[in-house]
Amino acid sequence: MSDTQDRERLDRLGHLIDAMKARLEAKHHLFHPDQALSADDIERRYEMLRAEVADEIADAEAHGRCVGALERSIREWFDALDAGT
């Protein structure tokens, strides 16, 4: 590999790390038990939980499992418990 290719790969990796750091900081703010949340924060927190559940369901369905409304609801409840709510 050339130096240019190595640099481009490192730059992409750096951007991924920065994005993950920002995501973790936002998640810490939204899910810290002592944090007083605004309505916008609560909405963002809900959307993050909803996206996590959607990813879990998509993964289960990709492996041939059918996920019904009851299981979806239980998964959402479990994720809310895991988040400390």
Secondary structure, DSSP 4 states (H G I P E B T S, - for coil): --HHHHHHHHHHHHHHHHHHHHHHHHHHHHH-TTPPPPHHHHHHHHHHHHHHHHHHHHHHHHTT----HHHHHHHHHHHHHHTT-
